[in-house]
């Protein structure tokens, strides 16, 4: 069984549920962009300002391949 980081959190990128698990030497933001890049197959070229929408936080995301989307942080994993 693989142990998950206690800092792991759920996020949704363009309708796809993902789990970001920060390593010991990265921030939550870095874990989020790394997870999105791994899922999308393209690096995150721009991550806009955080906005609280209802009870969740969201970020506008632009990938290096030009695809735009929104990452919504949903809670603990």
FIKOL-344186 format. One line per field, with one value per residue: residue in one letter; x, y, z of N, C-alpha, C, CB in turn. Coordinates in Angstrom, 1 decimal. Glycine has a CB too. Layout:
<sites>
code <- [A ...];
n.px <- [X ...];
n.py <- [Y ...];
n.pz <- [Z ...];
ca.px <- [X ...];
ca.py <- [Y ...];
ca.pz <- [Z ...];
c.px <- [X ...];
c.py <- [Y ...];
c.pz <- [Z ...];
cb.px <- [X ...];
cb.py <- [Y ...];
cb.pz <- [Z ...];
</sites>
This chain:
<sites>
code <- [X X X X X X X X X X X X X X X X X X X X X X X X X X X X X X X X X X X X X X X X X X X X X X X X X X X X X X X X X X X X X X X X X X X X X X X X X X X X X];
n.px <- [0.8 0.6 1.7 0.0 0.7 0.2 -0.5 -1.8 -4.2 -7.5 -8.2 -9.8 -9.5 -10.6 -12.9 -11.9 -11.2 -8.5 -5.6 -3.4 -0.3 1.9 5.5 8.2 9.7 8.3 5.9 2.3 1.1 3.1 2.8 0.2 0.4 2.3 0.9 -1.2 0.2 1.3 -1.0 -2.1 -0.1 1.4 3.3 2.4 2.0 1.1 -0.4 -3.0 -4.3 -5.5 -8.9 -11.7 -14.5 -17.6 -17.4 -14.9 -11.6 -10.2 -8.2 -7.2 -5.8 -3.3 -2.0 1.2 0.7 -1.3 -3.9 -6.6 -7.9 -9.5 -8.5 -9.8 -9.7 -10.7 -10.6 -9.3 -7.5];
n.py <- [-1.2 2.2 5.0 8.0 11.5 13.6 16.1 15.9 16.8 17.3 18.2 19.8 19.8 21.3 19.7 17.2 15.1 15.2 14.3 16.0 15.5 16.9 16.8 16.6 18.9 20.8 23.4 23.7 24.9 24.4 21.6 21.4 22.6 20.8 18.4 19.0 19.4 16.9 15.4 16.7 16.6 18.7 21.5 23.9 27.1 29.5 30.5 31.9 34.4 33.4 32.7 32.9 31.0 30.5 28.0 27.0 27.3 28.7 28.7 30.3 28.7 28.4 26.3 25.3 24.5 26.1 25.5 26.5 26.7 25.9 25.4 23.9 23.8 21.3 20.1 18.2 15.2];
n.pz <- [0.0 -0.9 0.8 1.4 1.2 4.1 3.4 1.0 -1.5 -3.0 -6.3 -9.1 -12.5 -15.3 -15.2 -14.6 -12.0 -9.7 -7.7 -5.8 -4.4 -2.3 -2.3 0.1 -0.4 -1.8 -2.5 -1.9 -4.1 -6.1 -6.1 -7.1 -9.7 -10.8 -10.8 -12.5 -14.9 -15.3 -15.7 -18.0 -19.9 -20.7 -19.7 -17.1 -18.1 -17.2 -14.2 -12.8 -10.4 -7.3 -6.5 -4.5 -4.7 -3.7 -1.5 -2.3 -3.6 -6.6 -9.6 -12.5 -15.3 -17.7 -20.1 -21.6 -24.2 -25.0 -24.2 -22.1 -18.8 -15.6 -12.3 -9.5 -6.2 -4.1 -1.6 1.3 0.5];
ca.px <- [0.0 1.3 1.3 -0.2 1.1 -0.9 -0.9 -2.5 -5.5 -8.2 -8.5 -10.6 -9.0 -11.5 -13.9 -11.2 -10.7 -7.1 -5.1 -2.0 0.4 3.2 6.7 8.7 10.4 7.6 4.7 1.0 1.0 3.9 2.2 -1.0 0.8 3.0 -0.1 -2.0 1.1 1.4 -2.3 -2.4 1.0 1.9 3.6 1.6 2.8 0.6 -1.3 -3.5 -4.5 -6.5 -10.2 -12.6 -15.8 -18.3 -16.5 -13.7 -10.6 -9.9 -7.1 -7.2 -4.6 -2.9 -0.9 2.2 0.1 -2.4 -5.2 -6.9 -8.8 -9.6 -8.3 -10.6 -9.2 -11.9 -10.5 -8.3 -7.7];
ca.py <- [0.0 3.4 6.0 9.3 12.6 14.2 17.4 15.7 17.5 17.0 19.4 19.5 20.6 21.2 18.6 16.0 15.1 14.9 14.4 16.5 15.2 17.6 16.2 17.3 20.1 21.7 24.0 23.2 25.5 23.7 20.3 21.6 22.8 19.6 17.4 19.3 19.2 15.4 14.9 17.3 16.3 20.0 22.3 25.0 28.3 30.6 30.2 33.2 34.7 32.6 33.4 32.1 30.8 29.8 27.4 26.5 28.3 28.3 29.4 30.2 28.0 28.3 25.4 25.7 24.2 27.0 25.2 27.3 26.0 26.3 24.4 24.2 23.1 20.8 19.7 17.2 13.9];
ca.pz <- [0.0 -1.0 1.8 0.8 2.1 4.9 2.8 -0.3 -1.6 -4.2 -7.2 -10.3 -13.6 -16.4 -15.0 -14.3 -10.6 -9.6 -6.3 -5.7 -3.1 -2.3 -1.8 1.2 -0.7 -2.7 -1.9 -2.3 -5.4 -7.0 -6.3 -8.0 -11.1 -11.3 -11.0 -13.7 -16.0 -15.5 -16.3 -19.3 -20.8 -21.0 -18.6 -16.8 -18.4 -16.4 -13.1 -12.3 -9.0 -6.6 -6.3 -3.7 -5.4 -2.8 -0.5 -2.9 -4.2 -8.0 -10.3 -14.0 -15.7 -19.1 -20.4 -22.6 -25.5 -25.3 -23.5 -20.9 -17.9 -14.3 -11.3 -8.3 -5.0 -3.5 -0.2 1.6 -0.2];
c.px <- [0.9 0.8 1.1 0.2 -0.1 -1.3 -1.6 -3.9 -6.1 -8.4 -9.2 -10.0 -9.8 -12.4 -13.2 -10.7 -9.3 -6.7 -3.7 -1.4 1.8 4.3 7.2 9.3 9.7 6.3 3.4 0.8 1.8 3.4 1.0 -0.5 1.5 1.9 -0.9 -1.1 1.2 0.1 -2.4 -1.3 1.6 2.2 2.6 2.4 2.3 -0.5 -1.8 -3.7 -5.7 -7.7 -11.1 -14.0 -16.6 -17.4 -15.2 -12.9 -10.3 -8.8 -7.3 -5.8 -4.5 -1.8 0.0 1.6 -1.0 -3.7 -5.4 -7.9 -8.8 -9.4 -9.0 -10.1 -10.5 -11.8 -9.4 -8.6 -8.1];
c.py <- [1.2 4.4 7.4 10.4 13.2 15.5 17.2 16.3 17.2 18.3 18.9 20.4 20.3 20.0 17.3 16.0 14.5 14.9 14.8 16.1 15.8 16.7 17.1 18.7 21.0 22.2 23.4 23.7 24.7 22.3 20.4 21.7 21.5 18.5 17.7 19.1 17.7 14.9 15.4 17.0 17.6 20.8 23.5 26.3 29.5 30.1 31.6 33.3 33.8 33.4 32.4 32.2 30.0 29.3 26.9 27.6 27.8 29.2 29.2 29.7 28.1 27.3 25.9 25.4 25.0 26.7 26.0 26.5 26.6 25.2 24.8 23.2 22.6 20.4 18.7 15.9 12.8];
c.pz <- [0.0 0.0 1.1 1.8 2.8 4.3 1.4 -0.3 -3.0 -5.0 -8.4 -11.4 -14.8 -16.4 -14.7 -12.8 -10.5 -8.1 -6.4 -4.3 -3.1 -1.7 -0.6 0.9 -1.7 -2.0 -2.5 -3.8 -6.4 -7.2 -7.2 -9.4 -11.7 -11.6 -12.3 -15.0 -16.3 -16.2 -17.7 -20.3 -21.3 -19.8 -18.4 -17.1 -17.6 -15.4 -12.5 -10.8 -8.5 -6.3 -5.5 -4.4 -4.5 -1.7 -1.0 -3.5 -5.7 -8.6 -11.8 -14.4 -17.2 -19.3 -21.5 -24.0 -25.9 -24.7 -22.2 -20.1 -16.5 -13.3 -10.1 -7.2 -4.2 -2.0 0.0 0.8 0.6];
cb.px <- [-1.0 1.3 2.3 -1.7 1.7 -0.4 0.4 -2.6 -5.4 -9.6 -7.2 -12.1 -7.5 -10.6 -14.6 -10.0 -11.7 -6.1 -5.2 -2.0 0.5 3.1 7.8 9.8 11.8 7.1 4.7 -0.1 1.4 5.4 1.8 -1.8 1.7 3.9 -1.1 -2.4 2.5 1.7 -3.4 -2.5 0.5 1.0 5.0 1.1 2.7 0.0 -0.8 -4.8 -4.9 -5.9 -10.9 -12.7 -15.7 -19.0 -17.2 -14.1 -9.3 -11.2 -5.7 -7.5 -4.6 -2.6 -1.5 3.5 -0.3 -2.5 -5.3 -7.4 -8.5 -11.1 -6.7 -12.1 -8.2 -12.4 -11.8 -8.3 -6.3];
cb.py <- [0.0 4.0 6.1 9.5 13.8 14.3 18.2 14.2 19.0 16.4 20.1 19.6 20.3 21.2 18.5 15.7 14.2 15.8 13.0 18.1 13.6 18.9 16.0 16.5 19.8 20.9 25.5 23.7 27.0 23.6 19.8 22.8 24.0 19.1 17.3 20.8 19.8 14.7 15.5 18.8 15.5 20.7 22.9 25.0 28.6 31.7 29.2 33.6 36.1 32.0 33.8 32.6 30.3 28.6 26.3 25.5 28.4 28.4 28.8 31.6 26.5 29.7 24.0 25.0 22.7 27.1 23.7 28.7 24.6 26.9 24.3 23.9 23.9 19.7 19.2 16.9 13.5];
cb.pz <- [1.2 -2.4 3.0 0.4 1.2 6.3 2.6 -0.5 -1.4 -3.9 -7.5 -10.1 -13.9 -17.7 -16.3 -15.2 -9.7 -10.4 -5.6 -5.9 -3.0 -1.5 -2.9 1.9 -1.2 -3.9 -2.3 -1.4 -5.4 -6.4 -4.9 -7.5 -11.2 -10.2 -9.8 -13.7 -15.7 -14.2 -15.4 -19.1 -22.0 -22.0 -18.7 -15.3 -19.9 -17.3 -12.0 -13.1 -8.8 -5.2 -7.6 -2.2 -6.8 -3.5 0.3 -4.0 -3.4 -8.8 -9.8 -14.7 -15.2 -19.7 -20.7 -22.4 -25.6 -26.8 -23.2 -21.2 -17.8 -14.0 -11.0 -8.6 -4.1 -4.3 0.4 3.1 -0.9];
</sites>
